[in-house]
Amino acid sequence: MHIINLPMEDEDMDDLDDRTKEQQEEAEQAEQEIHKVLVEEENNSTAQNIMNTIDTAPVTDRNEYRSYKRPSGLSYLATALVGAIIGGLIVAVIVPSYLYNRLAPMLQGDGNVQMGQQVVIKPSAELNVAAAVAQKVTPSVVRISTVTVERDLFFGKRSYEGVGSGVVIDPKGYIITNAHVVGEHPEELTVFFKDGKELDGKVLWKDSLLDLAVVKVEAAGLPAAELGDSDNLIVGETSIAIGNPLGMRFERTVTQGIVSGLNRSIMVEQGSVMEDLIQTDAAINPGNSGGPLINGQGQVIGINTVKASAEGLGFAIPINITKPITQKLIKNGEFIPTYMGITPLDSEMLGYYATDIEIKKGIYVYDIMEGAPAARAGLRTGDVITHINDAEVNTLVKFKSILYSMNPDDTISVRYIKNNTEYTADIKLAEMPEEYR
């Protein structure tokens, strides 16, 4: 709160008027003194000589000259005195009068602000979006700590500790995080909650290609985050990241930004590309991995996964890809992925694998496994799938979400383009082999 005092009273204004009148009288007296000096100077013969600057002597040969006399010291003194008096007048009379004329109307105004009244500036007490979202979601954000043991012939048994973030998505203890956070076969996995609880966790499911994992703790009544719809995101809307950057020292840090882009694909290591990611400029640092990316309504729209080398480039996995997986895990206790037997690429991914191929919509069949369900239904390399069960598919996230929501032996209807002609095929899905998981 800022307080501005306006201390001018009516008595102060009267004093200002009196001082101004006295200064005006002094100025008039000074003007009279200046006039007397100038009259005396005009009568002085030296002043007359100064005015006569042109000599009337005849011009001889080619020599022409002007005759003048140097001014006297009294003239310099008079000029200096005039300048000093004029400067004094400006400071003593004009400036106070100008300030008075400007200050008085400003203070009096339209009567809304009275003399001596305090003007109080009150800051808004409303909660901003980031603060409201943080209060809603932070209790659902957890820290995940792992210990992985490796053994070799030279160094024997060695332990590695890892730390990351996660978010509770069901009160019965189901937590989403990244696959690289839980690692490969951790010896220990501990989940730390905001209220101080520490519980042992178990990895129920993990997909290294998606960089997603589901962890289960034995608990009930946990604060679960609300899931949003990542298919309806628009570029420019608010995005807020919560996580544990740099370990436990800065746990549950909140950063705010916007959704900077959609359907982004980045190469995370040689030959490995993560597709259809949400791009954000909300700060994502080591330790934030596995934490939630949240919209302005406090709904989880993504799982933070990676940060690019440039500043302001963070990426999150769209939350919709996790929904069929977690729903089956919660309902059945397991998730069995289905597959068609193709290598699918959307328009974004084609830029990494086949720069000479360009599509505007649909899913391009880059490769097909011999004897797989898609091959048996008549699909071939180069076909473009446009719809599955009448739902348009243009991204890999949408394509995989539909397949993950199905069960082995379910039949789907597929519309696809072959040689500029549309075809329809029924495909009976199979369980995804272990080597492709």
Phi and psi in degrees as a GROMACS rama.xvg file:
@    title "Ramachandran Plot"
@    xaxis  label "Phi"
@    yaxis  label "Psi"
@TYPE xy
-110.7  136.933  HIS-2
-120.1  127.986  ILE-3
-112.791  121.395  ILE-4
-94.0085  133.893  ASN-5
-116.26  89.3384  LEU-6
-84.7379  5.30197  PRO-7
-70.4916  123.46  MET-8
-109.825  168.983  GLU-9
-62.1913  -39.5236  ASP-10
-62.4162  -38.8924  GLU-11
-62.2691  -36.3127  ASP-12
-66.9483  -39.1892  MET-13
-63.1961  -43.3504  ASP-14
-60.8014  -38.7123  ASP-15
-64.8027  -39.0391  LEU-16
-63.1194  -44.2449  ASP-17
-62.0873  -44.3023  ASP-18
-64.4649  -36.4011  ARG-19
-65.2218  -41.005  THR-20
-63.9339  -43.895  LYS-21
-61.0643  -41.1189  GLU-22
-66.4934  -34.2901  GLN-23
-66.3063  -40.876  GLN-24
-63.3496  -42.2643  GLU-25
-62.9387  -36.5829  GLU-26
-65.365  -38.7719  ALA-27
-64.5026  -41.7586  GLU-28
-62.8431  -39.8973  GLN-29
-64.4057  -37.4677  ALA-30
-63.8463  -38.0049  GLU-31
-64.0611  -41.5461  GLN-32
-62.7704  -41.3441  GLU-33
-61.8089  -41.1773  ILE-34
-61.7575  -41.9844  HIS-35
-62.5909  -42.5257  LYS-36
-63.3108  -41.5992  VAL-37
-65.8432  -37.4587  LEU-38
-63.8871  -46.0806  VAL-39
-60.8035  -39.2798  GLU-40
-66.8644  -34.5083  GLU-41
-67.7184  -32.5896  GLU-42
-81.4561  -11.219  ASN-43
-75.827  136.799  ASN-44
-64.7576  -30.1678  SER-45
-64.343  -40.5658  THR-46
-63.0366  -35.2816  ALA-47
-66.395  -37.8516  GLN-48
-64.9051  -32.819  ASN-49
-64.8677  -38.7925  ILE-50
-70.1375  -29.4343  MET-51
-87.5629  80.763  ASN-52
-93.76  -10.1895  THR-53
-110.98  121.937  ILE-54
-79.7041  142.387  ASP-55
-94.5606  8.6613  THR-56
-65.897  152.256  ALA-57
-68.6226  155.506  PRO-58
-92.8808  124.512  VAL-59
-112.507  141.523  THR-60
50.2497  -130.392  ASP-61
-105.625  13.1019  ARG-62
-94.459  122.401  ASN-63
-125.763  134.682  GLU-64
-142.147  161.419  TYR-65
-116.778  138.909  ARG-66
-106.872  125.1  SER-67
-146.626  164.215  TYR-68
-118.148  141.549  LYS-69
-67.1496  141.265  ARG-70
-64.2598  154.685  PRO-71
-82.4511  166.769  SER-72
-63.4094  -28.4179  GLY-73
-65.1645  -33.8587  LEU-74
-65.4599  -45.0539  SER-75
-59.9671  -41.5621  TYR-76
-63.2548  -41.0277  LEU-77
-65.1903  -42.3701  ALA-78
-62.3627  -44.7654  THR-79
-62.9657  -40.1397  ALA-80
-64.2867  -41.6  LEU-81
-61.7333  -45.6293  VAL-82
-62.6005  -40.6875  GLY-83
-65.822  -41.05  ALA-84
-67.7517  -41.3041  ILE-85
-62.8458  -42.9999  ILE-86
-61.9218  -40.2497  GLY-87
-63.2472  -38.4842  GLY-88
-61.3665  -42.718  LEU-89
-61.0238  -45.7265  ILE-90
-71.0815  -40.4862  VAL-91
-81.4236  -30.0155  ALA-92
-115.786  -53.7822  VAL-93
-69.3289  -47.3445  ILE-94
-62.2329  -50.1989  VAL-95
-60.3461  -38.2655  PRO-96
-65.0607  -40.8564  SER-97
-63.9557  -45.6382  TYR-98
-64.1697  -38.4287  LEU-99
-62.6092  -45.6018  TYR-100
-65.1156  -31.354  ASN-101
-83.6749  -37.0519  ARG-102
-74.6438  -41.1844  LEU-103
-61.0989  -49.0423  ALA-104
-62.9199  -35.1919  PRO-105
-65.1309  -39.8028  MET-106
-74.0925  -37.3738  LEU-107
-77.306  -38.849  GLN-108
53.6118  -137.574  GLY-109
-104.356  16.0981  ASP-110
94.2166  -4.43251  GLY-111
-76.981  -29.7995  ASN-112
-112.223  117.856  VAL-113
-92.6546  159.089  GLN-114
-62.2008  133.592  MET-115
79.5006  0.704812  GLY-116
-78.4274  145.507  GLN-117
-89.7117  128.136  GLN-118
-94.0332  114.939  VAL-119
-103.135  124.805  VAL-120
-101.511  114.382  ILE-121
-101.229  123.104  LYS-122
-71.0729  153.976  PRO-123
-69.85  137.674  SER-124
-97.0011  5.09009  ALA-125
-72.516  147.401  GLU-126
-81.0662  133.686  LEU-127
-81.0226  174.423  ASN-128
-62.5956  -47.6873  VAL-129
-60.5726  -41.305  ALA-130
-65.922  -41.9869  ALA-131
-65.4178  -42.4857  ALA-132
-64.3002  -41.8588  VAL-133
-61.2999  -42.4542  ALA-134
-63.5607  -35.2208  GLN-135
-76.2885  -41.4424  LYS-136
-100.883  -28.9053  VAL-137
-52.7998  -39.6721  THR-138
-60.73  -19.8205  PRO-139
-90.414  -8.63907  SER-140
-88.6977  131.827  VAL-141
-122.113  162.469  VAL-142
-105.716  133.447  ARG-143
-114.503  124.64  ILE-144
-117.985  133.54  SER-145
-126.544  153.556  THR-146
-128.088  119.402  VAL-147
-114.12  134.138  THR-148
-110.585  130.876  VAL-149
-121.027  147.338  GLU-150
-127.401  138.02  ARG-151
-144.929  170.537  ASP-152
-71.0351  -30.5017  LEU-153
-88.3754  -43.52  PHE-154
-106.862  -5.37571  PHE-155
73.2953  -135.534  GLY-156
-90.6765  125.601  LYS-157
-129.001  141.06  ARG-158
-112.154  141.616  SER-159
-126.184  133.67  TYR-160
-103.94  141.628  GLU-161
-131.797  156.112  GLY-162
-144.39  143.56  VAL-163
-160.784  -163.391  GLY-164
-123.216  167.672  SER-165
-159.736  172.106  GLY-166
-138.941  133.351  VAL-167
-74.8291  126.655  VAL-168
-115.498  -2.49354  ILE-169
-149.712  138.107  ASP-170
-61.3737  -18.5604  PRO-171
-85.0567  9.84702  LYS-172
102.46  22.8668  GLY-173
-92.6533  129.82  TYR-174
-129.624  132.593  ILE-175
-97.97  138.375  ILE-176
-151.592  -168.508  THR-177
-92.5559  152.409  ASN-178
-64.8445  -36.7098  ALA-179
-73.9929  -14.0563  HIS-180
-74.3822  -43.7557  VAL-181
-78.9451  -23.6412  VAL-182
72.8361  -167.115  GLY-183
-99.4538  112.934  GLU-184
48.9083  63.6871  HIS-185
-66.3866  139.639  PRO-186
-70.9762  -36.6151  GLU-187
-133.855  142.202  GLU-188
-141.751  116.369  LEU-189
-120.175  135.477  THR-190
-110.247  127.252  VAL-191
-109.09  127.934  PHE-192
-103.237  163.818  PHE-193
-63.8033  -32.8391  LYS-194
-79.7  4.35283  ASP-195
99.4926  -7.14102  GLY-196
-69.3733  145.165  LYS-197
-126.596  120.017  GLU-198
-127.318  144.49  LEU-199
-72.072  140.947  ASP-200
-118.797  158.42  GLY-201
-130.853  136.217  LYS-202
-80.8927  114.96  VAL-203
-86.0913  -35.0696  LEU-204
-155.505  147.602  TRP-205
-153.265  139.81  LYS-206
-134.293  109.199  ASP-207
-69.104  -30.9238  SER-208
-68.3628  -40.5207  LEU-209
-80.4022  -17.1814  LEU-210
58.459  46.3575  ASP-211
-127.778  149.349  LEU-212
-150.441  152.957  ALA-213
-119.957  125.484  VAL-214
-110.891  142.002  VAL-215
-119.965  132.095  LYS-216
-117.128  151.836  VAL-217
-84.4423  98.4504  GLU-218
-161.705  168.038  ALA-219
-142.836  152.653  ALA-220
72.3841  23.9225  GLY-221
-74.1106  149.484  LEU-222
-70.4535  113.004  PRO-223
-101.806  142.035  ALA-224
-79.7253  152.951  ALA-225
-86.9145  134.637  GLU-226
-93.8684  138.485  LEU-227
-97.6607  -164.484  GLY-228
-119.121  104.293  ASP-229
-73.6792  -13.2497  SER-230
-72.9708  -20.0647  ASP-231
-103.212  16.1428  ASN-232
-70.6349  150.689  LEU-233
-128.791  146.057  ILE-234
-66.0165  132.265  VAL-235
105.985  -14.1774  GLY-236
-76.7712  161.723  GLU-237
-64.3123  139.252  THR-238
-136.194  136.749  SER-239
-130.568  129.298  ILE-240
-108.485  136.999  ALA-241
-128.541  132.681  ILE-242
-173.416  -165.095  GLY-243
-121.405  71.4974  ASN-244
-65.5249  136.773  PRO-245
62.6378  29.834  LEU-246
88.8748  -156.58  GLY-247
-75.3786  -16.8396  MET-248
-63.4842  -34.6688  ARG-249
-119.406  37.3885  PHE-250
-65.3003  147.9  GLU-251
57.5012  44.279  ARG-252
-75.6137  138.147  THR-253
-109.979  126.641  VAL-254
-127.987  147.998  THR-255
-123.011  145.356  GLN-256
-162.453  -147.298  GLY-257
-133.991  166.596  ILE-258
-76.6861  110.518  VAL-259
-87.6871  -23.0392  SER-260
-170.267  163.071  GLY-261
-129.181  156.951  LEU-262
56.1725  40.7745  ASN-263
-83.5838  146.05  ARG-264
-125.85  134.438  SER-265
-135.079  148.297  ILE-266
-89.9195  115.761  MET-267
-91.6974  -27.2272  VAL-268
-155.87  172.146  GLU-269
-57.5305  117.686  GLN-270
82.1146  0.154259  GLY-271
-118.438  123.065  SER-272
-123.325  132.683  VAL-273
-98.3114  130.181  MET-274
-113.888  160.464  GLU-275
55.4915  43.6033  ASP-276
-88.7132  157.46  LEU-277
-89.8381  126.63  ILE-278
-96.3879  136.004  GLN-279
-141.788  155.033  THR-280
-100.92  4.49696  ASP-281
-64.3604  134.09  ALA-282
-61.8187  124.184  ALA-283
-125.11  119.601  ILE-284
-126.397  167.767  ASN-285
-51.6001  128.012  PRO-286
106.25  -25.3039  GLY-287
-74.0422  -17.505  ASN-288
-56.3236  133.738  SER-289
91.8687  -13.4696  GLY-290
-80.5015  168.8  GLY-291
-85.5389  146.031  PRO-292
-103.508  130.02  LEU-293
-125.328  146.561  ILE-294
-89.8544  -176.646  ASN-295
-69.7728  -12.1684  GLY-296
-94.4131  4.13133  GLN-297
79.1538  24.0639  GLY-298
-105.286  138.949  GLN-299
-73.3352  122.879  VAL-300
-111.982  -9.6653  ILE-301
-167.336  166.87  GLY-302
-114.636  117.013  ILE-303
-60.912  136.655  ASN-304
-131.839  -42.0909  THR-305
-154.201  154.578  VAL-306
-121.291  133.973  LYS-307
-74.7023  167.054  ALA-308
-66.934  -25.1239  SER-309
-83.6745  152.17  ALA-310
-71.2594  145.344  GLU-311
77.3595  17.8763  GLY-312
-124.161  92.7325  LEU-313
-116.392  157.401  GLY-314
-136.266  147.238  PHE-315
-136.394  148.944  ALA-316
-82.3001  127.518  ILE-317
-56.7618  137.14  PRO-318
-67.7133  -25.6666  ILE-319
-62.7736  -27.7387  ASN-320
-67.9693  -23.1133  ILE-321
-86.7904  -19.5038  THR-322
-61.9943  -51.2205  LYS-323
-63.1169  -29.748  PRO-324
-68.9854  -52.4214  ILE-325
-68.0809  -33.7055  THR-326
-62.5553  -41.8706  GLN-327
-70.5602  -37.9478  LYS-328
-63.4161  -43.0256  LEU-329
-68.8664  -39.464  ILE-330
-79.1398  -44.5944  LYS-331
-109.464  -11.8461  ASN-332
82.497  0.244032  GLY-333
-154.802  161.153  GLU-334
-130.735  122.424  PHE-335
-113.697  108.891  ILE-336
-71.8774  145.134  PRO-337
-102.736  166.082  THR-338
-155.044  156.467  TYR-339
-96.4582  -22.3207  MET-340
92.6268  34.6013  GLY-341
-129.682  162.367  ILE-342
-101.198  103.652  THR-343
-90.919  142.859  PRO-344
-135.976  134.802  LEU-345
-93.008  -177.659  ASP-346
-60.6294  -33.0321  SER-347
-70.9264  -44.8073  GLU-348
-70.9925  -26.186  MET-349
-59.7556  -28.6492  LEU-350
-64.3929  -21.4313  GLY-351
-89.8826  -34.8363  TYR-352
-107.36  -27.5793  TYR-353
-147.852  83.6464  ALA-354
-69.2504  -16.3636  THR-355
-88.9335  -2.1262  ASP-356
-110.747  135.179  ILE-357
-138.119  129.039  GLU-358
-130.652  152.483  ILE-359
-97.4725  -32.1988  LYS-360
-140.39  164.686  LYS-361
87.1921  -176.593  GLY-362
-117.268  121.771  ILE-363
-83.8559  131.788  TYR-364
-84.6126  97.0202  VAL-365
-77.5886  -34.4358  TYR-366
-152.752  158.568  ASP-367
-141.654  135.402  ILE-368
-81.7873  133.229  MET-369
-63.6093  130.272  GLU-370
80.507  1.66136  GLY-371
-76.1646  165.62  ALA-372
-52.6627  -42.775  PRO-373
-65.6099  -40.0958  ALA-374
-65.4846  -40.1889  ALA-375
-66.251  -26.3046  ARG-376
-85.5788  -3.87416  ALA-377
105.559  -0.906301  GLY-378
-74.8422  149.502  LEU-379
-137.756  166.418  ARG-380
-58.3233  134.058  THR-381
99.9426  -12.4034  GLY-382
-71.4466  157.028  ASP-383
-123.681  115.414  VAL-384
-81.1983  126.9  ILE-385
-108.191  -31.0489  THR-386
-142.947  145.348  HIS-387
-126.858  121.186  ILE-388
51.2232  44.0676  ASN-389
68.1964  5.3576  ASP-390
-96.1169  127.17  ALA-391
-67.9193  135.334  GLU-392
-124.627  119.148  VAL-393
-125.14  -9.15923  ASN-394
-129.823  157.832  THR-395
-67.717  -31.4474  LEU-396
-62.3418  -44.0417  VAL-397
-65.6841  -43.8923  LYS-398
-58.8657  -49.4352  PHE-399
-70.1702  -35.637  LYS-400
-59.8479  -40.6462  SER-401
-66.9242  -45.8218  ILE-402
-64.4745  -39.5166  LEU-403
-69.3294  -22.0471  TYR-404
-80.115  -11.9612  SER-405
-93.6609  169.362  MET-406
-116.339  156.237  ASN-407
-54.6096  140.363  PRO-408
80.7795  -2.7958  ASP-409
-71.7056  149.523  ASP-410
-108.905  132.31  THR-411
-117.97  151.813  ILE-412
-99.4253  125.557  SER-413
-119.359  130.251  VAL-414
-106.146  132.318  ARG-415
-146.18  160.627  TYR-416
-106.682  127.656  ILE-417
-132.119  118.999  LYS-418
53.781  46.7268  ASN-419
66.1017  16.2458  ASN-420
-122.356  137.032  THR-421
-88.2165  136.942  GLU-422
-129.188  162.424  TYR-423
-128.185  138.091  THR-424
-142.118  145.871  ALA-425
-98.7056  127.234  ASP-426
-120.608  125.572  ILE-427
-89.6135  116.115  LYS-428
-73.2999  153.44  LEU-429
-122.437  166.456  ALA-430
-73.0886  134.792  GLU-431
-66.7668  126.961  MET-432
-61.4366  153.202  PRO-433
-58.4462  -36.5317  GLU-434
-67.6365  -15.2297  GLU-435
-101.746  -0.67356  TYR-436
